[in-house]
Amino acid sequence: MSIIRYQLAGIQLVLGEGARKELPGELLRSGVKKPLVVTEGGVLEAGTAGLVLGELKKAGYTYACYSGVKPDPLDTMVDEGLEIYRREGCDGIVSVGGGSSMDTGKCISVMSVHEGRILDYARSTPGHREFERRGCPILSLPTTSGTGSEVSRYAVITNALTHRKTTVATSFLLSDSAVLDPELALTMPREVTAYTGMDALAHAIEAYTYKDAIEEPSRISDTLALEAVRLLSGNIRKAYEDGSSLEVRKQMMWGALLAGVALNIGSGETHAIGSMLAKYYGVCHGISVGIPLPYCMEYNIPWCPERFRDIAKALGADVSGMTPEEGAAVAVREVKKILEDLRFPKMSDYIHSMEEVRKFSEECAGNSCCVSNGRMTEKEAVEQVFAACLGAKRRR
């Protein structure tokens, strides 16, 4: 068993086959005596969470469990988990699952030392409150390779009343330990592999083409983003066709982690479009960002063609002798080919006319993810991208 340890801005990374066995030691290092395990019912039923619980039992830990997390977690789920955390006298969080479990766990942690409710602190809440201190220790064990939530200062929570996704952002949401064990990803269904993998790829591409990264290049996020593109694009088809390879699962976990770190610079317009698909059509996150990804890339080529050509290289394409614009177009084609190979859903599976899009295009353009982008800040631009996704010509 080969385990890698690395300190990343205070996050203890533990990655390798059987890394979950290091969890008791990480709890001891963090001073946690009774954790609240936060997970999803499906992860529990698949037996994946049981692998982690088994390690806690062998080490003699008592724990409480909240398994009510569902995809695109609601603010009420944070409330439910927090109530169990306090009632059971817990002093730490162990999240086992995808981004939904990890985001919920991180929010339970920070709310364990703050008043009010989680959405009081969301960026979209007018006059939102600010977090003042860190909550209990957070230990994250991802079972998917997508969100990178284990190394992210963000959490995405959905308002149970309005169904609007909102972002909570603070360094207090960073994990104390991120334990990545590829064995925990072996039971991931092929569709989930595709959806979460495309989510991670979107993170990497958006981080590399983010407005701030272009105006003032960040060596850290740039390097991590391109390596994430290389790892994810080189392994996602293999993981989709045969998810039994621990080496492939490990490379996907590395890719998602690197993309998650890179995305701390900020997310872009695919996430803005994705939030509309989630809010109005109930589309899960991985699908909602994967569908528009190549079309957002295509629209943004004039903004940074050199960077998209770099992405084409990371995707494994030979762009030697091409102009930046020609190389950028190759990047778009390569991502479209990945979606085709993954038998990915299409925009027309959910939206059937541009009239539907016009109802929320202005709202989408005002989303913080679009505002942060160099080009897509008007509803007409949003409509143009949606039209390209639908395969329709832009109506004037």
Secondary structure, 3 states (H helix, E strand, C coil): CCCEEEEECCEEEEECCCHHHHHHHHHHHHCCCCEEEEEEHHHHHCCHHHHHHHHHHHCCCCCEEEEEECCCCEHHHHHHHHHHHHHCCCCEEEEEECHHHHHHHHHHHHHCCCCCCHHHHCCCCCCCCCCCCCCCCEEEEECCCCCCHHHCCEEEEECCCCCCEEEEECHHHCCCEEEECHHHHCCCCHHHHHHHHHHHHHHHHHHHCCHHHHHCCCHHHHHHHHHHHHHHHHHHHHHHHCCCCHHHHHHHHHHHHHHHHHHHHCCCHHHHHHHHHHHHHCCCHHHHHHCCHHHHHHHHHHHCHHHHHHHHHHCCCCCCCCCHHHHHHHHHHHHHHHHHHCCCCCHHHCCCCHHHHHCCHHHHHCCHHHHCCCCCCCHHHHHHHHHHHHCCCCCC
